[in-house]
């Protein structure tokens, strides 16, 4: 059927509007204002990430010094970087698909599991745990937005083994210092007791010396009186 001029004008305006919209999207992608686009298809809308935006983040996660893990709500490891694989001393293919708690010592597993049911958005939690390979990790939990991964969360693991060892050394040193202080206190008390005993003995000696001096003076007085009597007796003879 031959289209009328009005139909052509309407069709032209629609095409022009789609062209402007497409140019705006392309410009946004070009300047980095979007990281992904949604494209309608036969199977519904599909999300396509922009590789230029995704690659730097993926490279950063893979090269960072901390372990990075994506966990399901049940604690299943969906993804981990190379650093976390090194921390647990297992290959990535064995880590992914396993439950995170198997790397944790039994005594710390309950603390870890208590954090998993929490679904509050923007609620970050920090936990210190010990691994079965004797390393200590500080775990930082970050819930992902619901539109991205449902109830999954990102876990950042920092190795604090050396810090824990230093803390242990400080505790042992503090305990040793306390023990030495107790010994010094006991010695000081003994010295004080000995000084008290010494002061008592000195006081006794002073009293004894005083009495002895008094007796000496009495004997001298008696001797002097006897001498006077002898002289007087000689004169009378």
Rosetta silent file (secondary structure, phi, psi, omega in degrees, C-alpha in Angstrom):
SEQUENCE: XXXXXXXXXXXXXXXXXXXXXXXXXXXXXXXXXXXXXXXXXXXXXXXXXXXXXXXXXXXXXXXXXXXXXXXXXXXXXXXXXXXXXXXXXXXXXXXXXXXXXXXXXXXXXXXXXXXXXXXXXXXXXXXXXXXXXXXXXXXXXXXXXXXXXXXXXXXXXXXXXXXXXXXXXXXXXXXXXXXXXXXXXXXXXXXXXXXXXXXXXXXXXXXXXXXXXXXXXXXXXXXXXXXXXXXXXXXXX
SCORE:     score description
SCORE:     0.000 S_00000001
   1 L     0.000  142.480  179.253    0.000    0.000    0.000 S_00000001
   2 L   -76.048  125.255 -179.804    1.212    3.448   -0.750 S_00000001
   3 L   -79.785  145.145  179.517    2.029    5.329    2.466 S_00000001
   4 L   -79.933  167.054  179.526    0.685    8.803    2.858 S_00000001
   5 H   -62.461  -38.535  179.792    2.852   11.818    3.470 S_00000001
   6 H   -63.276  -42.035  178.826    1.613   11.991    7.065 S_00000001
   7 H   -63.654  -40.839  178.710    2.608    8.368    7.694 S_00000001
   8 H   -64.075  -38.398  179.655    6.046    9.008    6.244 S_00000001
   9 H   -65.415  -44.253  179.195    6.472   12.075    8.463 S_00000001
  10 H   -63.111  -44.449  179.243    5.465   10.107   11.578 S_00000001
  11 H   -63.307  -38.721  179.934    7.785    7.231   10.614 S_00000001
  12 H   -65.926  -40.716  178.906   10.593    9.686    9.944 S_00000001
  13 H   -65.554  -38.954  178.873   10.137   11.340   13.345 S_00000001
  14 H   -65.318  -43.661  178.562   10.167    7.944   15.082 S_00000001
  15 H   -64.041  -38.617  178.769   13.344    6.931   13.279 S_00000001
  16 H   -65.245  -40.486  178.649   14.922   10.261   14.130 S_00000001
  17 H   -63.347  -42.456  178.831   13.997    9.833   17.817 S_00000001
  18 H   -65.745  -35.650  178.658   15.539    6.313   17.849 S_00000001
  19 H   -65.222  -43.332  178.837   18.645    7.687   16.138 S_00000001
  20 H   -63.067  -42.859  179.393   19.039   10.415   18.761 S_00000001
  21 H   -62.662  -43.732  179.360   18.557    7.866   21.566 S_00000001
  22 H   -63.072  -42.121  179.292   21.120    5.521   20.012 S_00000001
  23 H   -63.853  -36.647  178.393   23.629    8.360   19.613 S_00000001
  24 H   -66.117  -41.626  178.611   23.141    9.316   23.276 S_00000001
  25 H   -64.074  -45.111  179.726   23.772    5.713   24.391 S_00000001
  26 H   -62.006  -38.841  178.972   26.885    5.455   22.207 S_00000001
  27 H   -67.362  -39.434  177.771   28.182    8.753   23.583 S_00000001
  28 H   -63.244  -40.761  177.532   27.572    7.585   27.151 S_00000001
  29 H   -65.747  -41.319 -177.290   29.481    4.372   26.432 S_00000001
  30 H   -62.302  -40.566 -177.299   32.284    6.301   24.736 S_00000001
  31 H   -89.707   -0.344  175.723   32.878    8.645   27.697 S_00000001
  32 L    83.194   23.677 -179.013   32.523    5.823   30.279 S_00000001
  33 L   -81.475  -15.458  178.389   29.247    6.927   31.851 S_00000001
  34 L  -128.968  148.416  177.914   27.794    3.382   31.739 S_00000001
  35 L  -102.603  -15.451 -178.243   29.289    0.005   32.618 S_00000001
  36 E  -158.130  161.614  177.131   26.612   -2.137   30.943 S_00000001
  37 E  -131.444  151.846  177.854   23.613   -1.963   28.632 S_00000001
  38 E  -105.179  124.621 -177.215   20.301   -3.864   28.559 S_00000001
  39 E  -120.343  124.732  177.345   19.306   -5.224   25.153 S_00000001
  40 E   -71.134  141.845  178.830   15.869   -6.774   24.462 S_00000001
  41 E  -145.009 -173.426 -177.889   15.977  -10.169   22.757 S_00000001
  42 L   -65.086  -32.978 -178.930   13.935  -13.249   22.017 S_00000001
  43 L   -96.656   19.574 -179.270   14.648  -14.666   25.496 S_00000001
  44 E   100.656 -174.641 -178.723   13.946  -11.402   27.231 S_00000001
  45 E   -71.512  138.855  178.617   16.231   -8.542   28.236 S_00000001
  46 E  -123.523  142.363 -178.990   19.944   -9.344   28.424 S_00000001
  47 E   -99.280  125.606  176.827   22.662   -7.399   30.228 S_00000001
  48 E  -114.847  120.409  177.786   25.913   -6.783   28.350 S_00000001
  49 E   -81.282  151.272  178.819   28.829   -5.433   30.338 S_00000001
  50 L   -88.735  117.034 -173.527   31.244   -3.005   28.759 S_00000001
  51 H   -59.052  -33.738 -178.720   34.627   -4.705   28.675 S_00000001
  52 H   -65.419  -27.908  178.442   36.534   -1.442   29.041 S_00000001
  53 H   -88.147  -33.928 -175.672   34.816   -0.855   32.410 S_00000001
  54 H   -76.509  -39.724 -173.456   34.903   -4.464   33.632 S_00000001
  55 H   -58.667  -46.769  179.482   38.529   -5.291   32.828 S_00000001
  56 H   -60.333  -39.715  179.742   40.214   -2.767   35.194 S_00000001
  57 H   -66.682  -43.899  179.122   38.063   -3.919   38.115 S_00000001
  58 H   -62.913  -41.947  178.529   38.695   -7.610   37.400 S_00000001
  59 H   -62.873  -41.449  179.563   42.432   -6.934   37.057 S_00000001
  60 H   -61.941  -44.762 -179.396   42.419   -5.007   40.340 S_00000001
  61 H   -64.722  -39.824 -178.198   40.634   -7.831   42.166 S_00000001
  62 H   -70.526  -29.880 -175.209   42.976  -10.451   40.750 S_00000001
  63 H   -98.502   -6.529 -176.389   46.122   -8.495   41.626 S_00000001
  64 L   -67.975  155.738 -177.533   45.136   -7.141   45.055 S_00000001
  65 L   -75.841  -19.645  179.311   47.009   -8.260   48.189 S_00000001
  66 L   -92.249  154.514  173.987   43.797   -9.302   49.959 S_00000001
  67 E   -77.477  139.423  178.763   41.772  -12.388   49.237 S_00000001
  68 E  -123.339  131.130 -176.522   38.468  -11.719   47.472 S_00000001
  69 E  -138.101  139.500  169.486   35.557  -14.165   47.596 S_00000001
  70 E  -105.216  123.460 -177.039   31.960  -14.124   46.407 S_00000001
  71 E  -113.140  144.691  169.774   29.738  -16.191   48.705 S_00000001
  72 L   -78.163  172.360  179.121   26.199  -17.424   48.332 S_00000001
  73 L   -62.754  -19.852  179.677   23.761  -16.963   51.192 S_00000001
  74 L   -95.083    1.428  178.682   24.602  -20.498   52.341 S_00000001
  75 L    89.951   16.285  178.034   28.356  -19.851   52.424 S_00000001
  76 E   -84.246  134.771 -179.355   29.226  -21.529   49.126 S_00000001
  77 E   -78.153  114.436  178.912   32.256  -20.059   47.322 S_00000001
  78 E   -92.021  -33.702  179.620   31.082  -18.825   43.914 S_00000001
  79 E  -152.040  148.804  170.244   34.284  -16.984   43.033 S_00000001
  80 E  -150.046  152.183  177.591   37.708  -16.326   44.554 S_00000001
  81 L   -89.377  176.748 -176.257   40.854  -14.567   43.365 S_00000001
  82 H   -63.614  -35.879 -177.882   44.356  -16.013   43.230 S_00000001
  83 H   -62.857  -41.717  179.332   45.376  -14.411   46.536 S_00000001
  84 H   -66.575  -37.278  176.089   42.649  -16.214   48.481 S_00000001
  85 H   -58.448  -38.594  178.052   43.662  -19.468   46.836 S_00000001
  86 H   -69.638  -37.019 -178.911   47.185  -18.864   48.161 S_00000001
  87 H   -63.794  -41.051 -179.045   45.897  -18.055   51.655 S_00000001
  88 H   -90.741   -2.809  175.438   44.035  -21.344   51.994 S_00000001
  89 L    60.132   43.141  176.105   46.815  -23.179   50.125 S_00000001
  90 L  -141.068  149.960  178.706   44.473  -24.830   47.632 S_00000001
  91 L   -65.041  151.688 -176.591   43.968  -24.406   43.858 S_00000001
  92 H   -56.928  -39.808 -176.967   41.159  -22.118   42.757 S_00000001
  93 H   -64.590  -23.159  176.706   39.241  -24.959   41.092 S_00000001
  94 H   -87.212  -26.812 -179.865   39.029  -26.746   44.462 S_00000001
  95 H   -74.491  -49.823  179.784   38.057  -23.601   46.372 S_00000001
  96 L   -65.556  130.786 -178.906   35.226  -22.563   44.054 S_00000001
  97 L    95.181   -4.330  177.321   32.190  -24.747   44.641 S_00000001
  98 L  -106.081  164.810  178.412   33.148  -25.642   48.212 S_00000001
  99 E   -83.845  135.113 -174.939   31.756  -24.263   51.460 S_00000001
 100 H   -60.048  -33.994 -173.503   33.853  -21.532   52.997 S_00000001
 101 H   -64.296  -18.165 -179.079   33.547  -22.913   56.512 S_00000001
 102 H   -69.520  -15.945  177.110   35.695  -25.941   55.658 S_00000001
 103 H   -87.116  -10.068 -173.354   38.763  -23.654   55.694 S_00000001
 104 E   -98.693  144.305  176.546   37.942  -22.400   59.223 S_00000001
 105 L   -63.252  147.101 -175.648   38.900  -24.105   62.477 S_00000001
 106 H   -52.933  -37.251 -176.446   35.845  -25.722   64.157 S_00000001
 107 H   -66.354  -22.454 -177.211   35.854  -23.278   67.093 S_00000001
 108 H  -101.714   -5.335 -175.183   35.383  -20.275   64.759 S_00000001
 109 H   -66.595  -35.897 -179.172   32.793  -21.755   62.379 S_00000001
 110 H   -65.308  -37.644  177.595   29.810  -20.776   64.511 S_00000001
 111 H   -62.789  -41.363  179.943   30.910  -17.116   64.493 S_00000001
 112 H   -65.666  -45.334 -176.298   31.171  -17.211   60.709 S_00000001
 113 H   -67.412  -26.282  179.437   27.791  -18.894   60.204 S_00000001
 114 H   -66.498  -27.297 -178.203   26.033  -16.337   62.426 S_00000001
 115 H   -81.405  -24.450 -174.147   26.869  -13.568   59.935 S_00000001
 116 H   -64.559  -39.436 -177.887   25.553  -15.367   56.839 S_00000001
 117 L   -70.161   -9.933 -175.674   21.782  -15.110   57.562 S_00000001
 118 L   -76.452  119.465 -174.805   21.963  -11.326   57.888 S_00000001
 119 L  -111.453    9.246 -177.554   20.402   -9.818   54.765 S_00000001
 120 L   -64.479  131.452  178.034   20.285   -6.119   55.721 S_00000001
 121 L   -69.095  148.751  179.221   21.474   -3.947   52.883 S_00000001
 122 L    60.755   22.742  179.110   24.546   -1.761   53.470 S_00000001
 123 L  -104.825  103.988 -179.047   25.351   -3.829   56.539 S_00000001
 124 L   -98.593  136.313 -178.419   29.086   -4.592   56.581 S_00000001
 125 E  -124.929  145.599  179.688   30.471   -6.979   59.165 S_00000001
 126 E  -122.407  136.166 -176.340   34.045   -7.694   60.223 S_00000001
 127 E  -142.989  139.510  174.824   35.178  -10.958   61.763 S_00000001
 128 E  -105.715  126.860 -178.353   38.553  -12.423   62.787 S_00000001
 129 E  -132.382  165.495  175.427   38.948  -16.147   62.265 S_00000001
 130 E  -114.035  134.158  179.434   41.642  -18.816   62.330 S_00000001
 131 E   -87.906  163.192  178.370   42.143  -21.150   59.384 S_00000001
 132 L   -67.104  -17.895  177.483   42.887  -24.851   59.597 S_00000001
 133 L   -93.145   16.166  174.212   46.337  -24.068   58.146 S_00000001
 134 L    77.477    5.890  174.512   47.084  -21.878   61.215 S_00000001
 135 L   -83.804  153.006  174.342   46.709  -18.533   59.422 S_00000001
 136 E  -109.166  133.560  179.222   44.596  -15.732   60.913 S_00000001
 137 E  -123.985  143.719  168.700   42.271  -13.744   58.634 S_00000001
 138 E  -102.203  118.060 -176.823   40.235  -10.600   59.101 S_00000001
 139 E  -100.699  132.614  176.598   37.052  -11.013   57.080 S_00000001
 140 E  -119.992  117.971 -176.579   35.038   -8.058   55.832 S_00000001
 141 E   -96.397  136.578  177.492   31.546   -8.854   54.511 S_00000001
 142 E  -135.647  113.936  179.487   29.792   -6.628   51.958 S_00000001
 143 E   -70.290  136.702  176.533   26.293   -7.505   50.748 S_00000001
 144 L   -82.011  150.884  175.248   25.725   -7.119   47.013 S_00000001
 145 L   -58.323  146.014 -174.719   22.686   -5.192   45.768 S_00000001
 146 H   -59.690  -33.318 -176.901   19.716   -7.490   45.251 S_00000001
 147 H   -73.637  -10.526  179.544   19.493   -6.718   41.509 S_00000001
 148 H   -93.894  -60.341 -171.970   23.019   -8.053   40.971 S_00000001
 149 H  -135.407   27.665  177.815   23.431  -11.321   42.839 S_00000001
 150 L    63.691 -121.074 -178.061   20.417  -11.862   45.072 S_00000001
 151 L  -100.415   18.686  177.753   21.584  -12.689   48.601 S_00000001
 152 L   -72.993  160.335  177.944   25.247  -13.174   47.643 S_00000001
 153 E  -140.012  157.324  175.135   27.974  -11.193   49.365 S_00000001
 154 E   -97.782  135.635 -179.974   31.566  -10.173   48.735 S_00000001
 155 E  -121.408  124.828  176.670   34.106  -11.203   51.333 S_00000001
 156 E  -107.106  123.512 -175.815   37.525   -9.513   51.596 S_00000001
 157 E  -110.623  122.237  178.786   40.112  -11.553   53.538 S_00000001
 158 E  -111.914  129.820 -179.794   43.213   -9.880   55.001 S_00000001
 159 E   -76.116  115.401  179.714   46.086  -11.956   56.381 S_00000001
 160 L  -118.870   26.454 -177.520   46.764  -10.781   59.961 S_00000001
 161 H   -59.732  -46.683 -178.996   48.865  -13.768   61.033 S_00000001
 162 H   -63.038  -39.001  178.007   51.959  -11.676   61.769 S_00000001
 163 H   -62.377  -42.735  178.183   49.862   -9.208   63.742 S_00000001
 164 H   -63.897  -39.137  178.579   48.401  -12.043   65.823 S_00000001
 165 H   -64.542  -40.995  177.454   51.879  -13.427   66.444 S_00000001
 166 H   -64.903  -39.576  176.883   53.065  -10.015   67.625 S_00000001
 167 H   -61.369  -41.417  179.000   50.001   -9.745   69.873 S_00000001
 168 H   -63.013  -43.197  178.804   50.827  -13.170   71.324 S_00000001
 169 H   -62.496  -40.439  179.105   54.432  -12.103   71.969 S_00000001
 170 H   -65.269  -40.384  177.691   53.198   -8.913   73.655 S_00000001
 171 H   -63.474  -42.921  179.484   50.795  -10.900   75.844 S_00000001
 172 H   -64.856  -40.867  178.353   53.585  -13.299   76.827 S_00000001
 173 H   -65.468  -40.766  178.157   55.913  -10.367   77.534 S_00000001
 174 H   -62.876  -42.041  178.040   53.224   -8.628   79.570 S_00000001
 175 H   -63.514  -41.129  179.285   52.648  -11.819   81.585 S_00000001
 176 H   -64.070  -40.808  178.781   56.406  -12.172   82.162 S_00000001
 177 H   -64.872  -40.185  177.547   56.621   -8.563   83.329 S_00000001
 178 H   -61.885  -41.389  178.641   53.710   -9.098   85.721 S_00000001
 179 H   -63.829  -41.934  179.130   55.442  -12.158   87.147 S_00000001
 180 H   -66.955  -36.666  176.899   58.677  -10.211   87.611 S_00000001
 181 H   -63.928  -39.413  177.039   56.776   -7.373   89.250 S_00000001
 182 H   -62.109  -41.693  178.269   55.245   -9.856   91.671 S_00000001
 183 H   -63.657  -43.256  179.688   58.722  -11.176   92.507 S_00000001
 184 H   -63.003  -41.295  178.457   60.014   -7.624   93.022 S_00000001
 185 H   -61.505  -42.765  179.224   57.041   -6.831   95.268 S_00000001
 186 H   -64.205  -42.636  177.425   57.716   -9.938   97.327 S_00000001
 187 H   -62.270  -40.964  179.784   61.412   -9.055   97.634 S_00000001
 188 H   -63.204  -41.860  177.938   60.513   -5.531   98.646 S_00000001
 189 H   -63.117  -38.753  178.187   58.161   -6.831  101.328 S_00000001
 190 H   -65.325  -40.697  178.718   60.913   -9.111  102.626 S_00000001
 191 H   -64.108  -40.750  178.696   63.368   -6.228  102.705 S_00000001
 192 H   -63.445  -42.831  178.716   60.856   -4.098  104.562 S_00000001
 193 H   -63.118  -41.944  178.520   60.274   -6.925  107.029 S_00000001
 194 H   -64.506  -38.550  179.301   64.022   -7.374  107.465 S_00000001
 195 H   -65.623  -39.860  178.054   64.455   -3.637  108.013 S_00000001
 196 H   -62.844  -46.393  178.169   61.717   -3.681  110.605 S_00000001
 197 H   -60.882  -40.351  179.690   63.376   -6.639  112.332 S_00000001
 198 H   -64.617  -41.348  178.943   66.737   -4.864  112.070 S_00000001
 199 H   -62.941  -39.380  178.776   65.290   -1.682  113.578 S_00000001
 200 H   -64.272  -43.382  179.209   63.847   -3.716  116.439 S_00000001
 201 H   -63.904  -41.693  178.587   67.203   -5.395  117.044 S_00000001
 202 H   -62.186  -41.566  178.688   69.010   -2.062  116.926 S_00000001
 203 H   -63.201  -41.194  177.468   66.537   -0.624  119.411 S_00000001
 204 H   -62.635  -42.980  178.776   67.081   -3.603  121.712 S_00000001
 205 H   -62.627  -41.025  179.108   70.838   -3.180  121.429 S_00000001
 206 H   -63.093  -42.162  178.300   70.559    0.511  122.233 S_00000001
 207 H   -64.459  -41.810  178.112   68.466   -0.268  125.306 S_00000001
 208 H   -63.414  -43.441  178.232   70.945   -2.943  126.392 S_00000001
 209 H   -62.526  -37.664  179.302   73.852   -0.542  125.879 S_00000001
 210 H   -65.541  -44.005  178.276   72.055    2.107  127.864 S_00000001
 211 H   -64.558  -41.113  179.202   71.459   -0.273  130.759 S_00000001
 212 H   -62.722  -41.191  178.734   75.049   -1.478  130.579 S_00000001
 213 H   -63.492  -39.512  178.319   76.309    2.110  130.651 S_00000001
 214 H   -63.152  -41.922  179.108   74.135    2.789  133.707 S_00000001
 215 H   -64.159  -41.185  178.216   75.579   -0.283  135.476 S_00000001
 216 H   -60.622  -43.482  179.118   79.117    0.824  134.592 S_00000001
 217 H   -62.528  -39.320  178.388   78.400    4.236  136.044 S_00000001
 218 H   -64.770  -42.825  178.198   77.046    2.605  139.214 S_00000001
 219 H   -63.336  -40.019  177.696   80.145    0.414  139.531 S_00000001
 220 H   -63.251  -39.802  179.337   82.356    3.443  139.042 S_00000001
 221 H   -65.979  -42.039  177.833   80.453    5.287  141.719 S_00000001
 222 H   -63.066  -44.137  178.638   80.767    2.345  144.109 S_00000001
 223 H   -60.843  -40.991  179.584   84.488    2.075  143.321 S_00000001
 224 H   -65.066  -40.131  179.153   84.936    5.775  143.923 S_00000001
 225 H   -65.346  -39.524  178.797   83.112    5.551  147.259 S_00000001
 226 H   -64.429  -40.868  178.563   85.300    2.615  148.332 S_00000001
 227 H   -62.617  -40.785  179.295   88.446    4.506  147.486 S_00000001
 228 H   -64.796  -40.671  179.149   87.292    7.453  149.550 S_00000001
 229 H   -64.305  -41.366  178.129   86.544    5.197  152.499 S_00000001
 230 H   -63.487  -42.561  178.243   89.998    3.573  152.254 S_00000001
 231 H   -62.275  -43.342 -179.323   91.719    6.936  152.211 S_00000001
 232 H   -64.413  -37.642 -179.979   89.706    8.100  155.172 S_00000001
 233 H   -67.897  -39.706  178.993   90.515    4.912  157.051 S_00000001
 234 H   -62.542  -39.146 -178.165   94.275    5.277  156.362 S_00000001
 235 H   -68.155  -35.959 -178.727   94.230    8.810  157.715 S_00000001
 236 H   -73.201  -23.485  178.498   92.569    7.725  160.920 S_00000001
 237 L   -79.263    0.000    0.000   95.179    5.010  161.433 S_00000001
